[in-house]
Structures are given as C-alpha cells and as structure tokens.
Amino acid sequence: MKWVYWARLYDSKFQAGCLVRRMEHDGWLFGIEMPHEIEVYRSRKGKYGVRYVP
C-alpha cells in the first residue's frame, strides 16, 4: 500500500478537510470506487495536504 498525494497544499486544515469530504461525497454520488483510506497530513512547511490509499 502506497500513499498517493494530492498535488495541492492548503493553508488551513479546514480547507484540506473539505477536499476529503468532497472526495467521499463524489464517490458515493457518482458510484466511483472509494480509496481505502483518506487523511489530512501536515507538511514540513506547516501547510496541509491530502493523501489516500487507492
């Protein structure tokens, strides 16, 4: 299992969390296979990102 990192970093944890919710919602709405695990992480520079295991 390898993590796939979303290309963009966000200034706040809230913004990254909104992307996670959208990924979950789009998978449910459109019937797309959901990643096994999605999480918000903090980079070394203090910004927030999203990573998931497909």
mmCIF entry with sequence, helices, sheets and N, C-alpha, C, O atoms, coordinates in Angstrom:
data_MODEL
# 
_entry.id   MODEL 
# 
_entity.id                         1 
_entity.type                       polymer 
_entity.pdbx_number_of_molecules   1 
# 
_entity_poly.entity_id                      1 
_entity_poly.type                           'polypeptide(L)' 
_entity_poly.nstd_linkage                   no 
_entity_poly.nstd_monomer                   no 
_entity_poly.pdbx_seq_one_letter_code       MKWVYWARLYDSKFQAGCLVRRMEHDGWLFGIEMPHEIEVYRSRKGKYGVRYVP 
_entity_poly.pdbx_seq_one_letter_code_can   MKWVYWARLYDSKFQAGCLVRRMEHDGWLFGIEMPHEIEVYRSRKGKYGVRYVP 
_entity_poly.pdbx_strand_id                 A 
# 
loop_
_entity_poly_seq.entity_id 
_entity_poly_seq.num 
_entity_poly_seq.mon_id 
_entity_poly_seq.hetero 
1 1  MET n 
1 2  LYS n 
1 3  TRP n 
1 4  VAL n 
1 5  TYR n 
1 6  TRP n 
1 7  ALA n 
1 8  ARG n 
1 9  LEU n 
1 10 TYR n 
1 11 ASP n 
1 12 SER n 
1 13 LYS n 
1 14 PHE n 
1 15 GLN n 
1 16 ALA n 
1 17 GLY n 
1 18 CYS n 
1 19 LEU n 
1 20 VAL n 
1 21 ARG n 
1 22 ARG n 
1 23 MET n 
1 24 GLU n 
1 25 HIS n 
1 26 ASP n 
1 27 GLY n 
1 28 TRP n 
1 29 LEU n 
1 30 PHE n 
1 31 GLY n 
1 32 ILE n 
1 33 GLU n 
1 34 MET n 
1 35 PRO n 
1 36 HIS n 
1 37 GLU n 
1 38 ILE n 
1 39 GLU n 
1 40 VAL n 
1 41 TYR n 
1 42 ARG n 
1 43 SER n 
1 44 ARG n 
1 45 LYS n 
1 46 GLY n 
1 47 LYS n 
1 48 TYR n 
1 49 GLY n 
1 50 VAL n 
1 51 ARG n 
1 52 TYR n 
1 53 VAL n 
1 54 PRO n 
# 
_struct_asym.id          A 
_struct_asym.entity_id   1 
# 
_struct_conf.conf_type_id            HELX_P 
_struct_conf.id                      HELX_P1 
_struct_conf.pdbx_PDB_helix_id       AA1 
_struct_conf.beg_label_comp_id       LYS 
_struct_conf.beg_label_asym_id       A 
_struct_conf.beg_label_seq_id        13 
_struct_conf.pdbx_beg_PDB_ins_code   ? 
_struct_conf.end_label_comp_id       PHE 
_struct_conf.end_label_asym_id       A 
_struct_conf.end_label_seq_id        30 
_struct_conf.pdbx_end_PDB_ins_code   ? 
_struct_conf.beg_auth_comp_id        LYS 
_struct_conf.beg_auth_asym_id        A 
_struct_conf.beg_auth_seq_id         13 
_struct_conf.end_auth_comp_id        PHE 
_struct_conf.end_auth_asym_id        A 
_struct_conf.end_auth_seq_id         30 
_struct_conf.pdbx_PDB_helix_class    1 
_struct_conf.details                 ? 
_struct_conf.pdbx_PDB_helix_length   18 
# 
_struct_conf_type.id          HELX_P 
_struct_conf_type.criteria    ? 
_struct_conf_type.reference   ? 
# 
_struct_sheet.id               AA1 
_struct_sheet.type             ? 
_struct_sheet.number_strands   3 
_struct_sheet.details          ? 
# 
loop_
_struct_sheet_order.sheet_id 
_struct_sheet_order.range_id_1 
_struct_sheet_order.range_id_2 
_struct_sheet_order.offset 
_struct_sheet_order.sense 
AA1 1 2 ? anti-parallel 
AA1 2 3 ? anti-parallel 
# 
loop_
_struct_sheet_range.sheet_id 
_struct_sheet_range.id 
_struct_sheet_range.beg_label_comp_id 
_struct_sheet_range.beg_label_asym_id 
_struct_sheet_range.beg_label_seq_id 
_struct_sheet_range.pdbx_beg_PDB_ins_code 
_struct_sheet_range.end_label_comp_id 
_struct_sheet_range.end_label_asym_id 
_struct_sheet_range.end_label_seq_id 
_struct_sheet_range.pdbx_end_PDB_ins_code 
_struct_sheet_range.beg_auth_comp_id 
_struct_sheet_range.beg_auth_asym_id 
_struct_sheet_range.beg_auth_seq_id 
_struct_sheet_range.end_auth_comp_id 
_struct_sheet_range.end_auth_asym_id 
_struct_sheet_range.end_auth_seq_id 
AA1 1 VAL A 4  ? TYR A 5  ? VAL A 4  TYR A 5  
AA1 2 TYR A 48 ? VAL A 53 ? TYR A 48 VAL A 53 
AA1 3 GLU A 37 ? ARG A 42 ? GLU A 37 ARG A 42 
# 
loop_
_atom_site.group_PDB 
_atom_site.id 
_atom_site.type_symbol 
_atom_site.label_atom_id 
_atom_site.label_alt_id 
_atom_site.label_comp_id 
_atom_site.label_asym_id 
_atom_site.label_entity_id 
_atom_site.label_seq_id 
_atom_site.pdbx_PDB_ins_code 
_atom_site.Cartn_x 
_atom_site.Cartn_y 
_atom_site.Cartn_z 
_atom_site.occupancy 
_atom_site.B_iso_or_equiv 
_atom_site.pdbx_formal_charge 
_atom_site.auth_seq_id 
_atom_site.auth_comp_id 
_atom_site.auth_asym_id 
_atom_site.auth_atom_id 
_atom_site.pdbx_PDB_model_num 
ATOM 1   N N  . MET A 1 1  ? 0.843   -1.183 0.000  1.00 0.00 ? 1  MET A N  1 
ATOM 2   C CA . MET A 1 1  ? 0.000   0.000  0.000  1.00 0.00 ? 1  MET A CA 1 
ATOM 3   C C  . MET A 1 1  ? 0.884   1.241  0.000  1.00 0.00 ? 1  MET A C  1 
ATOM 4   O O  . MET A 1 1  ? 1.679   1.456  0.915  1.00 0.00 ? 1  MET A O  1 
ATOM 5   N N  . LYS A 1 2  ? 0.735   2.036  -1.021 1.00 0.00 ? 2  LYS A N  1 
ATOM 6   C CA . LYS A 1 2  ? 1.484   3.287  -1.113 1.00 0.00 ? 2  LYS A CA 1 
ATOM 7   C C  . LYS A 1 2  ? 0.512   4.455  -1.151 1.00 0.00 ? 2  LYS A C  1 
ATOM 8   O O  . LYS A 1 2  ? -0.563  4.379  -1.745 1.00 0.00 ? 2  LYS A O  1 
ATOM 9   N N  . TRP A 1 3  ? 0.916   5.524  -0.508 1.00 0.00 ? 3  TRP A N  1 
ATOM 10  C CA . TRP A 1 3  ? 0.096   6.730  -0.460 1.00 0.00 ? 3  TRP A CA 1 
ATOM 11  C C  . TRP A 1 3  ? 0.184   7.474  -1.781 1.00 0.00 ? 3  TRP A C  1 
ATOM 12  O O  . TRP A 1 3  ? 1.244   7.537  -2.404 1.00 0.00 ? 3  TRP A O  1 
ATOM 13  N N  . VAL A 1 4  ? -0.938  8.033  -2.199 1.00 0.00 ? 4  VAL A N  1 
ATOM 14  C CA . VAL A 1 4  ? -0.997  8.938  -3.335 1.00 0.00 ? 4  VAL A CA 1 
ATOM 15  C C  . VAL A 1 4  ? -1.277  10.318 -2.756 1.00 0.00 ? 4  VAL A C  1 
ATOM 16  O O  . VAL A 1 4  ? -2.241  10.504 -2.013 1.00 0.00 ? 4  VAL A O  1 
ATOM 17  N N  . TYR A 1 5  ? -0.426  11.291 -3.102 1.00 0.00 ? 5  TYR A N  1 
ATOM 18  C CA . TYR A 1 5  ? -0.549  12.633 -2.540 1.00 0.00 ? 5  TYR A CA 1 
ATOM 19  C C  . TYR A 1 5  ? -1.261  13.551 -3.517 1.00 0.00 ? 5  TYR A C  1 
ATOM 20  O O  . TYR A 1 5  ? -0.941  13.574 -4.706 1.00 0.00 ? 5  TYR A O  1 
ATOM 21  N N  . TRP A 1 6  ? -2.229  14.310 -3.011 1.00 0.00 ? 6  TRP A N  1 
ATOM 22  C CA . TRP A 1 6  ? -2.924  15.313 -3.810 1.00 0.00 ? 6  TRP A CA 1 
ATOM 23  C C  . TRP A 1 6  ? -1.919  16.398 -4.150 1.00 0.00 ? 6  TRP A C  1 
ATOM 24  O O  . TRP A 1 6  ? -1.060  16.707 -3.324 1.00 0.00 ? 6  TRP A O  1 
ATOM 25  N N  . ALA A 1 7  ? -1.997  16.987 -5.335 1.00 0.00 ? 7  ALA A N  1 
ATOM 26  C CA . ALA A 1 7  ? -0.972  17.893 -5.839 1.00 0.00 ? 7  ALA A CA 1 
ATOM 27  C C  . ALA A 1 7  ? -0.911  19.227 -5.101 1.00 0.00 ? 7  ALA A C  1 
ATOM 28  O O  . ALA A 1 7  ? 0.127   19.888 -5.131 1.00 0.00 ? 7  ALA A O  1 
ATOM 29  N N  . ARG A 1 8  ? -1.965  19.633 -4.456 1.00 0.00 ? 8  ARG A N  1 
ATOM 30  C CA . ARG A 1 8  ? -2.015  20.964 -3.853 1.00 0.00 ? 8  ARG A CA 1 
ATOM 31  C C  . ARG A 1 8  ? -1.921  20.901 -2.339 1.00 0.00 ? 8  ARG A C  1 
ATOM 32  O O  . ARG A 1 8  ? -2.438  19.980 -1.708 1.00 0.00 ? 8  ARG A O  1 
ATOM 33  N N  . LEU A 1 9  ? -1.250  21.901 -1.763 1.00 0.00 ? 9  LEU A N  1 
ATOM 34  C CA . LEU A 1 9  ? -1.213  22.078 -0.310 1.00 0.00 ? 9  LEU A CA 1 
ATOM 35  C C  . LEU A 1 9  ? -2.101  23.262 0.057  1.00 0.00 ? 9  LEU A C  1 
ATOM 36  O O  . LEU A 1 9  ? -2.207  24.227 -0.700 1.00 0.00 ? 9  LEU A O  1 
ATOM 37  N N  . TYR A 1 10 ? -2.735  23.180 1.221  1.00 0.00 ? 10 TYR A N  1 
ATOM 38  C CA . TYR A 1 10 ? -3.679  24.201 1.667  1.00 0.00 ? 10 TYR A CA 1 
ATOM 39  C C  . TYR A 1 10 ? -3.153  24.902 2.916  1.00 0.00 ? 10 TYR A C  1 
ATOM 40  O O  . TYR A 1 10 ? -2.361  24.340 3.672  1.00 0.00 ? 10 TYR A O  1 
ATOM 41  N N  . ASP A 1 11 ? -3.607  26.135 3.117  1.00 0.00 ? 11 ASP A N  1 
ATOM 42  C CA . ASP A 1 11 ? -3.167  26.923 4.268  1.00 0.00 ? 11 ASP A CA 1 
ATOM 43  C C  . ASP A 1 11 ? -3.793  26.460 5.573  1.00 0.00 ? 11 ASP A C  1 
ATOM 44  O O  . ASP A 1 11 ? -3.185  26.603 6.634  1.00 0.00 ? 11 ASP A O  1 
ATOM 45  N N  . SER A 1 12 ? -4.993  25.911 5.511  1.00 0.00 ? 12 SER A N  1 
ATOM 46  C CA . SER A 1 12 ? -5.665  25.504 6.744  1.00 0.00 ? 12 SER A CA 1 
ATOM 47  C C  . SER A 1 12 ? -6.100  24.042 6.669  1.00 0.00 ? 12 SER A C  1 
ATOM 48  O O  . SER A 1 12 ? -6.303  23.483 5.592  1.00 0.00 ? 12 SER A O  1 
ATOM 49  N N  . LYS A 1 13 ? -6.232  23.457 7.832  1.00 0.00 ? 13 LYS A N  1 
ATOM 50  C CA . LYS A 1 13 ? -6.694  22.070 7.928  1.00 0.00 ? 13 LYS A CA 1 
ATOM 51  C C  . LYS A 1 13 ? -8.147  21.960 7.474  1.00 0.00 ? 13 LYS A C  1 
ATOM 52  O O  . LYS A 1 13 ? -8.558  20.928 6.944  1.00 0.00 ? 13 LYS A O  1 
ATOM 53  N N  . PHE A 1 14 ? -8.917  23.015 7.681  1.00 0.00 ? 14 PHE A N  1 
ATOM 54  C CA . PHE A 1 14 ? -10.310 23.037 7.253  1.00 0.00 ? 14 PHE A CA 1 
ATOM 55  C C  . PHE A 1 14 ? -10.427 22.877 5.737  1.00 0.00 ? 14 PHE A C  1 
ATOM 56  O O  . PHE A 1 14 ? -11.261 22.108 5.260  1.00 0.00 ? 14 PHE A O  1 
ATOM 57  N N  . GLN A 1 15 ? -9.594  23.602 4.973  1.00 0.00 ? 15 GLN A N  1 
ATOM 58  C CA . GLN A 1 15 ? -9.636  23.510 3.518  1.00 0.00 ? 15 GLN A CA 1 
ATOM 59  C C  . GLN A 1 15 ? -9.305  22.100 3.038  1.00 0.00 ? 15 GLN A C  1 
ATOM 60  O O  . GLN A 1 15 ? -9.964  21.572 2.142  1.00 0.00 ? 15 GLN A O  1 
ATOM 61  N N  . ALA A 1 16 ? -8.290  21.498 3.632  1.00 0.00 ? 16 ALA A N  1 
ATOM 62  C CA . ALA A 1 16 ? -7.921  20.133 3.261  1.00 0.00 ? 16 ALA A CA 1 
ATOM 63  C C  . ALA A 1 16 ? -9.037  19.165 3.649  1.00 0.00 ? 16 ALA A C  1 
ATOM 64  O O  . ALA A 1 16 ? -9.320  18.224 2.908  1.00 0.00 ? 16 ALA A O  1 
ATOM 65  N N  . GLY A 1 17 ? -9.669  19.381 4.790  1.00 0.00 ? 17 GLY A N  1 
ATOM 66  C CA . GLY A 1 17 ? -10.771 18.542 5.228  1.00 0.00 ? 17 GLY A CA 1 
ATOM 67  C C  . GLY A 1 17 ? -11.968 18.627 4.285  1.00 0.00 ? 17 GLY A C  1 
ATOM 68  O O  . GLY A 1 17 ? -12.674 17.640 4.081  1.00 0.00 ? 17 GLY A O  1 
ATOM 69  N N  . CYS A 1 18 ? -12.194 19.807 3.714  1.00 0.00 ? 18 CYS A N  1 
ATOM 70  C CA . CYS A 1 18 ? -13.285 19.964 2.750  1.00 0.00 ? 18 CYS A CA 1 
ATOM 71  C C  . CYS A 1 18 ? -13.024 19.120 1.504  1.00 0.00 ? 18 CYS A C  1 
ATOM 72  O O  . CYS A 1 18 ? -13.957 18.550 0.939  1.00 0.00 ? 18 CYS A O  1 
ATOM 73  N N  . LEU A 1 19 ? -11.776 19.036 1.076  1.00 0.00 ? 19 LEU A N  1 
ATOM 74  C CA . LEU A 1 19 ? -11.434 18.191 -0.062 1.00 0.00 ? 19 LEU A CA 1 
ATOM 75  C C  . LEU A 1 19 ? -11.684 16.718 0.263  1.00 0.00 ? 19 LEU A C  1 
ATOM 76  O O  . LEU A 1 19 ? -12.188 15.975 -0.579 1.00 0.00 ? 19 LEU A O  1 
ATOM 77  N N  . VAL A 1 20 ? -11.338 16.297 1.466  1.00 0.00 ? 20 VAL A N  1 
ATOM 78  C CA . VAL A 1 20 ? -11.579 14.909 1.879  1.00 0.00 ? 20 VAL A CA 1 
ATOM 79  C C  . VAL A 1 20 ? -13.069 14.609 1.828  1.00 0.00 ? 20 VAL A C  1 
ATOM 80  O O  . VAL A 1 20 ? -13.470 13.569 1.305  1.00 0.00 ? 20 VAL A O  1 
ATOM 81  N N  . ARG A 1 21 ? -13.894 15.501 2.361  1.00 0.00 ? 21 ARG A N  1 
ATOM 82  C CA . ARG A 1 21 ? -15.345 15.281 2.355  1.00 0.00 ? 21 ARG A CA 1 
ATOM 83  C C  . ARG A 1 21 ? -15.882 15.239 0.929  1.00 0.00 ? 21 ARG A C  1 
ATOM 84  O O  . ARG A 1 21 ? -16.781 14.459 0.613  1.00 0.00 ? 21 ARG A O  1 
ATOM 85  N N  . ARG A 1 22 ? -15.321 16.088 0.074  1.00 0.00 ? 22 ARG A N  1 
ATOM 86  C CA . ARG A 1 22 ? -15.777 16.104 -1.320 1.00 0.00 ? 22 ARG A CA 1 
ATOM 87  C C  . ARG A 1 22 ? -15.411 14.797 -2.019 1.00 0.00 ? 22 ARG A C  1 
ATOM 88  O O  . ARG A 1 22 ? -16.210 14.264 -2.789 1.00 0.00 ? 22 ARG A O  1 
ATOM 89  N N  . MET A 1 23 ? -14.217 14.279 -1.759 1.00 0.00 ? 23 MET A N  1 
ATOM 90  C CA . MET A 1 23 ? -13.824 13.006 -2.351 1.00 0.00 ? 23 MET A CA 1 
ATOM 91  C C  . MET A 1 23 ? -14.764 11.891 -1.892 1.00 0.00 ? 23 MET A C  1 
ATOM 92  O O  . MET A 1 23 ? -15.167 11.045 -2.690 1.00 0.00 ? 23 MET A O  1 
ATOM 93  N N  . GLU A 1 24 ? -15.106 11.894 -0.619 1.00 0.00 ? 24 GLU A N  1 
ATOM 94  C CA . GLU A 1 24 ? -16.022 10.882 -0.085 1.00 0.00 ? 24 GLU A CA 1 
ATOM 95  C C  . GLU A 1 24 ? -17.416 11.032 -0.701 1.00 0.00 ? 24 GLU A C  1 
ATOM 96  O O  . GLU A 1 24 ? -18.052 10.046 -1.073 1.00 0.00 ? 24 GLU A O  1 
ATOM 97  N N  . HIS A 1 25 ? -17.874 12.274 -0.801 1.00 0.00 ? 25 HIS A N  1 
ATOM 98  C CA . HIS A 1 25 ? -19.205 12.539 -1.343 1.00 0.00 ? 25 HIS A CA 1 
ATOM 99  C C  . HIS A 1 25 ? -19.278 12.178 -2.822 1.00 0.00 ? 25 HIS A C  1 
ATOM 100 O O  . HIS A 1 25 ? -20.251 11.558 -3.252 1.00 0.00 ? 25 HIS A O  1 
ATOM 101 N N  . ASP A 1 26 ? -18.269 12.552 -3.612 1.00 0.00 ? 26 ASP A N  1 
ATOM 102 C CA . ASP A 1 26 ? -18.274 12.252 -5.038 1.00 0.00 ? 26 ASP A CA 1 
ATOM 103 C C  . ASP A 1 26 ? -18.258 10.752 -5.285 1.00 0.00 ? 26 ASP A C  1 
ATOM 104 O O  . ASP A 1 26 ? -18.910 10.274 -6.214 1.00 0.00 ? 26 ASP A O  1 
ATOM 105 N N  . GLY A 1 27 ? -17.530 10.007 -4.475 1.00 0.00 ? 27 GLY A N  1 
ATOM 106 C CA . GLY A 1 27 ? -17.513 8.555  -4.622 1.00 0.00 ? 27 GLY A CA 1 
ATOM 107 C C  . GLY A 1 27 ? -18.880 7.957  -4.375 1.00 0.00 ? 27 GLY A C  1 
ATOM 108 O O  . GLY A 1 27 ? -19.301 7.039  -5.079 1.00 0.00 ? 27 GLY A O  1 
ATOM 109 N N  . TRP A 1 28 ? -19.568 8.468  -3.386 1.00 0.00 ? 28 TRP A N  1 
ATOM 110 C CA . TRP A 1 28 ? -20.914 7.978  -3.066 1.00 0.00 ? 28 TRP A CA 1 
ATOM 111 C C  . TRP A 1 28 ? -21.915 8.408  -4.139 1.00 0.00 ? 28 TRP A C  1 
ATOM 112 O O  . TRP A 1 28 ? -22.762 7.619  -4.558 1.00 0.00 ? 28 TRP A O  1 
ATOM 113 N N  . LEU A 1 29 ? -21.810 9.660  -4.578 1.00 0.00 ? 29 LEU A N  1 
ATOM 114 C CA . LEU A 1 29 ? -22.770 10.218 -5.516 1.00 0.00 ? 29 LEU A CA 1 
ATOM 115 C C  . LEU A 1 29 ? -22.650 9.604  -6.906 1.00 0.00 ? 29 LEU A C  1 
ATOM 116 O O  . LEU A 1 29 ? -23.660 9.259  -7.521 1.00 0.00 ? 29 LEU A O  1 
ATOM 117 N N  . PHE A 1 30 ? -21.425 9.465  -7.405 1.00 0.00 ? 30 PHE A N  1 
ATOM 118 C CA . PHE A 1 30 ? -21.212 9.005  -8.773 1.00 0.00 ? 30 PHE A CA 1 
ATOM 119 C C  . PHE A 1 30 ? -20.889 7.516  -8.868 1.00 0.00 ? 30 PHE A C  1 
ATOM 120 O O  . PHE A 1 30 ? -20.699 6.994  -9.967 1.00 0.00 ? 30 PHE A O  1 
ATOM 121 N N  . GLY A 1 31 ? -20.826 6.842  -7.751 1.00 0.00 ? 31 GLY A N  1 
ATOM 122 C CA . GLY A 1 31 ? -20.568 5.408  -7.768 1.00 0.00 ? 31 GLY A CA 1 
ATOM 123 C C  . GLY A 1 31 ? -19.131 5.051  -8.108 1.00 0.00 ? 31 GLY A C  1 
ATOM 124 O O  . GLY A 1 31 ? -18.860 3.953  -8.596 1.00 0.00 ? 31 GLY A O  1 
ATOM 125 N N  . ILE A 1 32 ? -18.217 5.963  -7.856 1.00 0.00 ? 32 ILE A N  1 
ATOM 126 C CA . ILE A 1 32 ? -16.799 5.726  -8.121 1.00 0.00 ? 32 ILE A CA 1 
ATOM 127 C C  . ILE A 1 32 ? -16.215 4.935  -6.958 1.00 0.00 ? 32 ILE A C  1 
ATOM 128 O O  . ILE A 1 32 ? -16.599 5.139  -5.806 1.00 0.00 ? 32 ILE A O  1 
ATOM 129 N N  . GLU A 1 33 ? -15.296 4.045  -7.257 1.00 0.00 ? 33 GLU A N  1 
ATOM 130 C CA . GLU A 1 33 ? -14.664 3.262  -6.192 1.00 0.00 ? 33 GLU A CA 1 
ATOM 131 C C  . GLU A 1 33 ? -13.897 4.194  -5.264 1.00 0.00 ? 33 GLU A C  1 
ATOM 132 O O  . GLU A 1 33 ? -13.085 5.006  -5.710 1.00 0.00 ? 33 GLU A O  1 
ATOM 133 N N  . MET A 1 34 ? -14.163 4.068  -3.978 1.00 0.00 ? 34 MET A N  1 
ATOM 134 C CA . MET A 1 34 ? -13.554 4.935  -2.977 1.00 0.00 ? 34 MET A CA 1 
ATOM 135 C C  . MET A 1 34 ? -12.163 4.442  -2.590 1.00 0.00 ? 34 MET A C  1 
ATOM 136 O O  . MET A 1 34 ? -11.908 3.237  -2.585 1.00 0.00 ? 34 MET A O  1 
ATOM 137 N N  . PRO A 1 35 ? -11.270 5.366  -2.269 1.00 0.00 ? 35 PRO A N  1 
ATOM 138 C CA . PRO A 1 35 ? -9.983  4.946  -1.720 1.00 0.00 ? 35 PRO A CA 1 
ATOM 139 C C  . PRO A 1 35 ? -10.192 4.248  -0.377 1.00 0.00 ? 35 PRO A C  1 
ATOM 140 O O  . PRO A 1 35 ? -11.166 4.514  0.327  1.00 0.00 ? 35 PRO A O  1 
ATOM 141 N N  . HIS A 1 36 ? -9.269  3.354  -0.033 1.00 0.00 ? 36 HIS A N  1 
ATOM 142 C CA . HIS A 1 36 ? -9.387  2.617  1.222  1.00 0.00 ? 36 HIS A CA 1 
ATOM 143 C C  . HIS A 1 36 ? -9.230  3.532  2.425  1.00 0.00 ? 36 HIS A C  1 
ATOM 144 O O  . HIS A 1 36 ? -9.913  3.363  3.435  1.00 0.00 ? 36 HIS A O  1 
ATOM 145 N N  . GLU A 1 37 ? -8.334  4.497  2.316  1.00 0.00 ? 37 GLU A N  1 
ATOM 146 C CA . GLU A 1 37 ? -8.085  5.396  3.440  1.00 0.00 ? 37 GLU A CA 1 
ATOM 147 C C  . GLU A 1 37 ? -7.735  6.778  2.898  1.00 0.00 ? 37 GLU A C  1 
ATOM 148 O O  . GLU A 1 37 ? -6.941  6.901  1.965  1.00 0.00 ? 37 GLU A O  1 
ATOM 149 N N  . ILE A 1 38 ? -8.322  7.806  3.477  1.00 0.00 ? 38 ILE A N  1 
ATOM 150 C CA . ILE A 1 38 ? -8.038  9.196  3.114  1.00 0.00 ? 38 ILE A CA 1 
ATOM 151 C C  . ILE A 1 38 ? -7.682  9.928  4.393  1.00 0.00 ? 38 ILE A C  1 
ATOM 152 O O  . ILE A 1 38 ? -8.341  9.748  5.417  1.00 0.00 ? 38 ILE A O  1 
ATOM 153 N N  . GLU A 1 39 ? -6.641  10.753 4.343  1.00 0.00 ? 39 GLU A N  1 
ATOM 154 C CA . GLU A 1 39 ? -6.292  11.513 5.553  1.00 0.00 ? 39 GLU A CA 1 
ATOM 155 C C  . GLU A 1 39 ? -5.673  12.854 5.201  1.00 0.00 ? 39 GLU A C  1 
ATOM 156 O O  . GLU A 1 39 ? -5.129  13.049 4.114  1.00 0.00 ? 39 GLU A O  1 
ATOM 157 N N  . VAL A 1 40 ? -5.773  13.769 6.151  1.00 0.00 ? 40 VAL A N  1 
ATOM 158 C CA . VAL A 1 40 ? -5.144  15.079 6.060  1.00 0.00 ? 40 VAL A CA 1 
ATOM 159 C C  . VAL A 1 40 ? -3.813  14.978 6.794  1.00 0.00 ? 40 VAL A C  1 
ATOM 160 O O  . VAL A 1 40 ? -3.746  14.446 7.903  1.00 0.00 ? 40 VAL A O  1 
ATOM 161 N N  . TYR A 1 41 ? -2.751  15.493 6.167  1.00 0.00 ? 41 TYR A N  1 
ATOM 162 C CA . TYR A 1 41 ? -1.444  15.477 6.803  1.00 0.00 ? 41 TYR A CA 1 
ATOM 163 C C  . TYR A 1 41 ? -0.866  16.895 6.811  1.00 0.00 ? 41 TYR A C  1 
ATOM 164 O O  . TYR A 1 41 ? -1.328  17.766 6.074  1.00 0.00 ? 41 TYR A O  1 
ATOM 165 N N  . ARG A 1 42 ? 0.133   17.111 7.640  1.00 0.00 ? 42 ARG A N  1 
ATOM 166 C CA . ARG A 1 42 ? 0.787   18.410 7.717  1.00 0.00 ? 42 ARG A CA 1 
ATOM 167 C C  . ARG A 1 42 ? 2.188   18.302 7.141  1.00 0.00 ? 42 ARG A C  1 
ATOM 168 O O  . ARG A 1 42 ? 2.951   17.415 7.522  1.00 0.00 ? 42 ARG A O  1 
ATOM 169 N N  . SER A 1 43 ? 2.529   19.198 6.225  1.00 0.00 ? 43 SER A N  1 
ATOM 170 C CA . SER A 1 43 ? 3.841   19.170 5.589  1.00 0.00 ? 43 SER A CA 1 
ATOM 171 C C  . SER A 1 43 ? 4.884   19.810 6.512  1.00 0.00 ? 43 SER A C  1 
ATOM 172 O O  . SER A 1 43 ? 4.555   20.401 7.541  1.00 0.00 ? 43 SER A O  1 
ATOM 173 N N  . ARG A 1 44 ? 6.124   19.673 6.115  1.00 0.00 ? 44 ARG A N  1 
ATOM 174 C CA . ARG A 1 44 ? 7.210   20.255 6.920  1.00 0.00 ? 44 ARG A CA 1 
ATOM 175 C C  . ARG A 1 44 ? 7.147   21.777 6.974  1.00 0.00 ? 44 ARG A C  1 
ATOM 176 O O  . ARG A 1 44 ? 7.620   22.388 7.932  1.00 0.00 ? 44 ARG A O  1 
ATOM 177 N N  . LYS A 1 45 ? 6.566   22.387 5.952  1.00 0.00 ? 45 LYS A N  1 
ATOM 178 C CA . LYS A 1 45 ? 6.464   23.851 5.910  1.00 0.00 ? 45 LYS A CA 1 
ATOM 179 C C  . LYS A 1 45 ? 5.232   24.379 6.643  1.00 0.00 ? 45 LYS A C  1 
ATOM 180 O O  . LYS A 1 45 ? 5.011   25.589 6.695  1.00 0.00 ? 45 LYS A O  1 
ATOM 181 N N  . GLY A 1 46 ? 4.428   23.475 7.209  1.00 0.00 ? 46 GLY A N  1 
ATOM 182 C CA . GLY A 1 46 ? 3.281   23.896 8.004  1.00 0.00 ? 46 GLY A CA 1 
ATOM 183 C C  . GLY A 1 46 ? 1.964   23.937 7.256  1.00 0.00 ? 46 GLY A C  1 
ATOM 184 O O  . GLY A 1 46 ? 0.937   24.273 7.846  1.00 0.00 ? 46 GLY A O  1 
ATOM 185 N N  . LYS A 1 47 ? 1.967   23.608 5.983  1.00 0.00 ? 47 LYS A N  1 
ATOM 186 C CA . LYS A 1 47 ? 0.720   23.577 5.232  1.00 0.00 ? 47 LYS A CA 1 
ATOM 187 C C  . LYS A 1 47 ? 0.105   22.190 5.325  1.00 0.00 ? 47 LYS A C  1 
ATOM 188 O O  . LYS A 1 47 ? 0.739   21.245 5.793  1.00 0.00 ? 47 LYS A O  1 
ATOM 189 N N  . TYR A 1 48 ? -1.147  22.082 4.869  1.00 0.00 ? 48 TYR A N  1 
ATOM 190 C CA . TYR A 1 48 ? -1.887  20.829 4.972  1.00 0.00 ? 48 TYR A CA 1 
ATOM 191 C C  . TYR A 1 48 ? -2.142  20.251 3.594  1.00 0.00 ? 48 TYR A C  1 
ATOM 192 O O  . TYR A 1 48 ? -2.366  20.982 2.629  1.00 0.00 ? 48 TYR A O  1 
ATOM 193 N N  . GLY A 1 49 ? -2.106  18.942 3.515  1.00 0.00 ? 49 GLY A N  1 
ATOM 194 C CA . GLY A 1 49 ? -2.351  18.243 2.268  1.00 0.00 ? 49 GLY A CA 1 
ATOM 195 C C  . GLY A 1 49 ? -3.235  17.044 2.506  1.00 0.00 ? 49 GLY A C  1 
ATOM 196 O O  . GLY A 1 49 ? -3.566  16.704 3.642  1.00 0.00 ? 49 GLY A O  1 
ATOM 197 N N  . VAL A 1 50 ? -3.615  16.404 1.402  1.00 0.00 ? 50 VAL A N  1 
ATOM 198 C CA . VAL A 1 50 ? -4.470  15.227 1.457  1.00 0.00 ? 50 VAL A CA 1 
ATOM 199 C C  . VAL A 1 50 ? -3.724  14.078 0.784  1.00 0.00 ? 50 VAL A C  1 
ATOM 200 O O  . VAL A 1 50 ? -3.119  14.248 -0.275 1.00 0.00 ? 50 VAL A O  1 
ATOM 201 N N  . ARG A 1 51 ? -3.778  12.920 1.409  1.00 0.00 ? 51 ARG A N  1 
ATOM 202 C CA . ARG A 1 51 ? -3.206  11.720 0.815  1.00 0.00 ? 51 ARG A CA 1 
ATOM 203 C C  . ARG A 1 51 ? -4.184  10.575 0.996  1.00 0.00 ? 51 ARG A C  1 
ATOM 204 O O  . ARG A 1 51 ? -4.986  10.559 1.930  1.00 0.00 ? 51 ARG A O  1 
ATOM 205 N N  . TYR A 1 52 ? -4.101  9.606  0.074  1.00 0.00 ? 52 TYR A N  1 
ATOM 206 C CA . TYR A 1 52 ? -5.030  8.476  0.142  1.00 0.00 ? 52 TYR A CA 1 
ATOM 207 C C  . TYR A 1 52 ? -4.375  7.223  -0.398 1.00 0.00 ? 52 TYR A C  1 
ATOM 208 O O  . TYR A 1 52 ? -3.395  7.280  -1.140 1.00 0.00 ? 52 TYR A O  1 
ATOM 209 N N  . VAL A 1 53 ? -4.936  6.091  -0.010 1.00 0.00 ? 53 VAL A N  1 
ATOM 210 C CA . VAL A 1 53 ? -4.506  4.781  -0.500 1.00 0.00 ? 53 VAL A CA 1 
ATOM 211 C C  . VAL A 1 53 ? -5.594  4.299  -1.451 1.00 0.00 ? 53 VAL A C  1 
ATOM 212 O O  . VAL A 1 53 ? -6.726  4.060  -1.030 1.00 0.00 ? 53 VAL A O  1 
ATOM 213 N N  . PRO A 1 54 ? -5.255  4.153  -2.749 1.00 0.00 ? 54 PRO A N  1 
ATOM 214 C CA . PRO A 1 54 ? -6.286  3.728  -3.707 1.00 0.00 ? 54 PRO A CA 1 
ATOM 215 C C  . PRO A 1 54 ? -6.747  2.293  -3.510 1.00 0.00 ? 54 PRO A C  1 
ATOM 216 O O  . PRO A 1 54 ? -7.608  1.815  -4.249 1.00 0.00 ? 54 PRO A O  1 
# 
